[in-house]
């Protein structure tokens, strides 16, 4: 264990150069840092268009956006803006670029180190050795570092452990309820708000990558069931072309009577507006994606369909949970607080690969075999249906 530090930084930079879900899961870390340093000024560095999860966050004074592939001019501008401006940089992603930003911005740093899952074969050992070499310089420039564990350590615990060095008893990090802070809500547009009828269920079928998808026919069966139970369905999606098309494909499978009870909100909601929609929902059902984490953070009853991803690493955090690990690695159904995680069958679940073919456009057999009946059972346990 690294020696305790009594550093009292006046300005702190949090760095999360990745997706919106990765930004959201830093909020318990930010809240805990605020408890440590109530008078410090907190800034946040992330990719342009990915910081909406921090909208209205009371602990963040300034948000700094950068391109995910900046050119030389942007690098120089960012260098001038960051150079030794902070007392502490908290690097929440293990990428080289995130560490370079941390190195530039502050004299003292704590950071997450990347890794490779433990394996017995030569290829895994080779990758693990390569990872250790890549981490050496990152560990050297940090006063404290935390190793990832994709199967045993939850990402919320991983981020919180970055503050271990500042606690005489690191167990205190997990001795109180831990919550994810959602963005402030924004008013829904009239086209959505005027069509809402209580009670409604938000269904989000579109993940970032194809291997996290649930089959179209399963969504058809599920939505038909919800409508027959007199529940309006709001089908949400990002503005991305593949997500908009996925919603259209699902709706095309519904009969006219069922489709009339479905609002297609694809591309019509900002992240703060999505938060507003979720806060009013009776239930949320979605795949392994950032909006599923947002639903859980909004205290909405949340059903998450998981395939290759270990829930022990990236399952939606049940708000108010006390401890480091809410979930089991493998369980067909598990409910903690307001979150229910469903996994398909198979001894390989979760594999943490990109589907059965280990590539982004692959299917995942475990999700293909996760039947609507299993989801319907979880729905009936989550809310009272009349």
C-alpha positions in Angstrom: 0.0 0.0 0.0 1.3 3.5 -0.9 2.0 5.7 2.0 -0.7 8.1 3.2 -0.6 11.6 1.7 -2.0 14.7 3.4 -1.9 16.7 0.1 -4.6 19.5 0.1 -4.9 20.5 -3.6 -6.5 23.8 -4.5 -7.1 22.8 -8.1 -7.8 19.3 -9.3 -8.2 18.0 -12.9 -10.2 14.9 -13.6 -9.4 13.2 -16.9 -11.7 10.8 -18.7 -11.0 10.7 -22.4 -13.5 8.1 -23.5 -17.3 7.6 -23.9 -20.2 9.2 -22.1 -20.7 6.1 -19.9 -17.1 6.3 -18.8 -17.7 10.0 -17.8 -20.8 9.1 -15.8 -19.0 6.5 -13.7 -16.5 9.0 -12.5 -19.2 10.9 -10.6 -18.9 8.9 -7.3 -15.1 9.6 -7.5 -15.8 13.3 -7.9 -18.3 13.3 -5.0 -15.8 11.5 -2.7 -13.0 13.9 -3.7 -15.4 16.8 -2.8 -15.7 15.3 0.7 -11.9 15.2 1.0 -11.3 18.7 -0.4 -14.4 20.8 0.2 -12.7 24.0 -0.9 -10.9 22.8 -4.0 -11.7 23.8 -7.5 -12.5 20.8 -9.8 -12.1 20.8 -13.6 -12.9 18.0 -16.0 -11.1 17.1 -19.2 -12.8 14.8 -21.8 -13.7 14.4 -25.4 -15.9 16.9 -27.2 -19.5 15.8 -27.1 -19.0 13.3 -24.3 -19.3 15.5 -21.3 -23.1 15.9 -21.2 -23.3 13.4 -18.3 -21.8 16.2 -16.2 -24.4 18.8 -17.1 -25.2 20.8 -14.0 -22.8 18.8 -11.8 -22.4 21.0 -8.7 -18.8 19.9 -8.1 -17.3 20.8 -11.5 -16.3 24.4 -12.1 -15.0 24.0 -15.6 -15.2 21.4 -18.3 -12.4 21.2 -21.0 -13.3 19.5 -24.2 -10.8 18.1 -26.7 -11.0 16.1 -29.9 -10.6 12.4 -29.8 -7.9 12.8 -32.5 -6.5 16.3 -32.0 -4.2 17.9 -34.6 -0.9 19.6 -33.7 -2.6 23.0 -33.3 -5.1 21.6 -30.9 -2.4 19.8 -28.9 -0.4 23.0 -28.6 -3.5 25.0 -27.5 -4.3 22.3 -25.0 -0.7 22.3 -23.7 -0.8 26.0 -23.1 -4.1 25.7 -21.3 -3.1 22.8 -19.1 0.6 23.3 -18.4 1.2 22.9 -14.6 -2.2 24.6 -13.9 -3.2 22.0 -11.4 -2.0 20.6 -8.0 -3.3 17.1 -8.8 -4.4 15.3 -11.9 -6.7 12.3 -11.5 -6.4 10.0 -14.6 -9.4 7.8 -14.8 -8.5 6.0 -18.1 -5.4 4.0 -18.8 -4.7 5.4 -22.3 -1.3 7.0 -23.1 -3.0 10.2 -24.2 -4.8 10.5 -20.8 -1.5 10.1 -19.0 0.2 12.7 -21.2 -2.5 15.2 -20.3 -2.0 14.3 -16.7 1.8 14.7 -17.0 1.4 18.1 -18.6 -1.3 19.5 -16.3 0.0 18.7 -12.8 3.1 17.9 -10.8 1.3 15.2 -8.8 -0.9 12.5 -10.4 -2.9 9.4 -9.5 -4.1 7.1 -12.3 -5.7 3.8 -13.5 -3.3 1.3 -15.1 -4.5 -0.8 -18.0 -4.1 -4.6 -17.9 -4.9 -7.9 -19.6 -7.2 -10.6 -18.1 -5.3 -13.5 -16.5 -4.9 -16.4 -18.8 -2.9 -19.6 -19.0 -1.9 -19.7 -22.7 1.3 -18.2 -24.1 -0.6 -15.5 -26.0 -2.2 -14.2 -22.8 1.1 -14.2 -21.0 2.7 -12.3 -23.8 0.0 -9.7 -23.8 0.2 -9.4 -20.0 4.0 -8.8 -20.2 3.5 -6.2 -22.9 0.9 -4.5 -20.8 3.2 -4.4 -17.8 6.0 -2.8 -19.9 3.5 -0.2 -21.2 2.4 0.6 -17.6 5.9 1.1 -16.2 6.3 4.7 -17.2 2.7 5.5 -16.1 3.3 4.0 -12.7 6.6 5.8 -12.4 5.0 9.3 -12.9 2.1 8.6 -10.4 2.1 9.0 -6.6 -0.5 6.2 -6.6 -1.9 3.9 -9.3 -4.8 1.4 -9.4 -4.7 -1.7 -11.6 -7.9 -2.7 -13.6 -9.4 -6.1 -13.0 -12.1 -6.7 -15.7 -13.7 -9.6 -13.9 -13.4 -8.9 -10.2 -13.3 -5.2 -9.7 -16.2 -2.9 -10.4 -15.4 0.2 -12.4 -16.9 2.4 -9.6 -14.6 0.8 -7.0 -11.6 1.2 -9.5 -12.2 4.9 -9.7 -12.7 5.4 -6.0 -9.5 3.5 -5.2 -7.6 6.4 -6.9 -8.2 8.2 -3.6 -6.8 5.5 -1.4 -3.6 7.3 -0.8 -5.5 10.2 0.8 -7.3 8.0 3.3 -5.5 6.7 6.4 -8.0 3.8 6.3 -8.8 3.1 2.7 -11.8 1.0 3.7 -13.6 4.2 4.6 -14.0 4.8 0.8 -16.7 2.1 0.8 -18.2 2.5 4.3 -21.0 4.8 3.2 -23.7 4.7 0.5 -22.2 5.3 -2.9 -24.2 7.1 -5.6 -23.8 8.0 -9.3 -24.7 11.6 -10.0 -26.9 12.0 -13.1 -26.9 15.2 -15.1 -29.5 17.8 -14.3 -32.7 17.3 -16.3 -33.9 19.5 -19.2 -37.5 19.9 -20.3 -38.6 17.5 -22.9 -39.5 18.8 -26.4 -43.2 19.1 -27.0 -43.2 16.3 -29.6 -42.1 13.9 -26.8 -43.8 15.5 -23.8 -47.2 15.8 -25.4 -47.3 12.2 -26.4 -46.4 10.7 -23.0 -49.0 8.7 -21.1 -48.4 7.3 -17.6 -47.3 4.7 -16.9 -44.6 4.4 -19.5 -41.5 2.2 -20.0 -38.3 3.4 -21.6 -36.8 0.7 -23.9 -33.3 1.3 -25.2 -32.2 -1.5 -27.7 -29.1 0.1 -29.3 -25.6 -0.4 -27.9 -22.5 1.1 -29.3 -21.4 -2.2 -30.9 -23.4 -5.0 -32.6 -22.2 -7.8 -30.3 -24.2 -6.2 -27.4 -27.4 -6.4 -29.4 -30.5 -8.4 -28.5 -32.3 -10.0 -31.4 -35.1 -7.9 -33.2 -37.7 -10.6 -32.7 -37.1 -10.6 -29.0 -37.7 -6.8 -28.8 -40.9 -7.3 -30.8 -42.2 -9.9 -28.4 -41.2 -7.8 -25.4 -42.8 -4.6 -26.6 -46.0 -6.4 -27.6 -46.2 -7.8 -24.1 -45.7 -4.3 -22.5 -48.4 -2.8 -24.6 -50.8 -5.5 -23.8 -50.2 -4.7 -20.1 -51.4 -1.1 -20.9 -47.9 0.3 -20.7 -46.8 3.0 -23.1 -43.4 2.3 -24.6 -40.8 5.0 -25.4 -38.2 3.6 -27.7 -35.0 5.6 -27.2 -31.8 5.7 -29.2 -28.9 7.9 -30.0 -28.8 10.0 -33.2 -26.3 7.5 -34.7 -27.6 6.1 -38.0 -27.4 2.4 -36.9 -29.4 3.2 -33.7 -32.1 5.1 -35.6 -32.4 2.3 -38.1 -32.5 -0.3 -35.3 -35.6 1.4 -33.9 -37.2 1.6 -37.3 -36.6 -2.1 -37.8 -38.2 -3.0 -34.4 -41.2 -0.8 -35.1 -41.7 -2.4 -38.5 -42.2 -5.8 -36.9 -45.0 -4.5 -34.6 -48.7 -4.7 -35.6 -50.5 -1.3 -36.1 -52.3 -1.4 -32.7 -49.0 -2.1 -30.8 -47.0 0.5 -32.8 -49.6 3.2 -32.0 -48.6 2.8 -28.3 -44.9 3.3 -29.0 -43.1 6.7 -29.1 -39.9 6.5 -31.2 -37.6 9.0 -29.5 -34.5 8.1 -31.6 -32.2 11.1 -31.9 -34.8 13.4 -30.3 -33.3 13.6 -26.8 -30.2 15.3 -25.3 -28.6 13.5 -22.4 -30.2 15.9 -19.9 -33.6 15.3 -21.6 -33.0 11.6 -21.4 -32.5 12.0 -17.7 -35.9 13.8 -17.4 -37.6 11.0 -19.4 -36.0 8.3 -17.2 -37.0 9.9 -13.9 -40.6 9.8 -14.9 -40.5 6.2 -16.2 -42.1 3.2 -14.4 -39.3 1.0 -15.7 -36.3 1.0 -18.0 -35.1 -1.9 -20.1 -31.9 -1.8 -22.1 -28.7 -3.4 -23.2 -25.1 -2.8 -22.0 -24.8 0.9 -22.8 -24.4 4.3 -21.2 -28.1 5.1 -21.1 -28.6 2.0 -18.9 -26.2 3.4 -16.4 -28.0 6.7 -16.6 -31.3 5.0 -15.9 -29.9 3.3 -12.8 -28.4 6.7 -11.6 -31.9 8.3 -12.0 -33.2 5.7 -9.5 -35.5 4.2 -12.1 -36.1 0.4 -11.8 -33.6 -0.8 -14.4 -33.4 -4.1 -16.3 -30.0 -4.6 -18.0 -29.4 -7.3 -20.6 -25.7 -8.4 -20.4 -23.7 -10.6 -22.7 -20.0 -10.6 -23.0 -19.4 -7.8 -20.4 -18.8 -8.9 -16.8 -21.4 -7.2 -14.6 -18.8 -7.3 -11.8 -16.9 -4.7 -13.8 -19.4 -2.6 -15.6 -22.9 -3.4 -14.3 -25.1 -0.3 -13.6 -24.4 0.8 -10.1 -27.4 0.4 -7.7 -27.5 3.9 -6.1 -26.8 3.9 -2.4 -25.1 0.5 -2.4 -22.5 0.2 0.3 -19.4 -1.7 -0.5 -17.0 -2.5 -3.4 -18.9 -5.1 -5.4 -22.7 -5.3 -6.0 -22.7 -8.2 -8.4 -21.8 -11.8 -9.0 -19.8 -12.6 -12.1 -22.3 -15.1 -13.5 -26.0 -15.4 -12.6 -28.9 -15.7 -15.0 -30.8 -13.1 -12.9 -29.6 -10.9 -10.1 -31.2 -7.9 -8.5 -29.4 -5.3 -6.3 -31.4 -2.2 -5.3 -33.1 -0.8 -8.3 -31.0 -2.8 -10.8 -31.7 -6.2 -12.3 -29.0 -7.8 -14.5 -30.0 -10.6 -16.8 -27.4 -12.9 -18.5 -27.9 -15.6 -21.1 -26.8 -19.2 -20.7 -23.4 -20.6 -21.3 -20.3 -21.5 -19.3 -18.4 -18.9 -21.3 -20.5 -16.1 -20.0 -19.1 -13.5 -19.5 -16.2 -13.8 -21.8 -15.3 -10.1 -22.2 -14.7 -10.6 -25.9 -16.3 -8.8 -28.8 -19.0 -11.4 -29.2 -18.6 -15.0 -30.4 -16.3 -14.0 -33.3 -14.4 -11.4 -31.1 -15.1 -8.5 -33.4 -17.4 -5.5 -33.2 -19.9 -6.8 -35.8 -20.3 -10.2 -34.2 -23.4 -11.6 -32.6 -23.3 -13.0 -29.0 -25.0 -16.3 -28.6 -25.6 -15.7 -24.9 -27.8 -12.7 -25.9 -29.4 -14.6 -28.7 -30.4 -17.3 -26.2 -31.6 -14.8 -23.5 -35.3 -15.4 -24.0 -38.0 -12.7 -23.7 -39.7 -14.9 -21.1 -36.7 -14.3 -18.8 -37.1 -10.5 -19.3 -40.8 -10.6 -18.7 -40.3 -12.4 -15.4 -38.0 -9.7 -14.3 -40.5 -7.0 -15.4 -43.2 -8.6 -13.3 -40.9 -8.7 -10.3 -39.8 -5.1 -10.8 -43.2 -3.4 -11.1 -46.8 -4.3 -10.3 -48.7 -4.9 -13.5 -52.5 -4.8 -13.5 
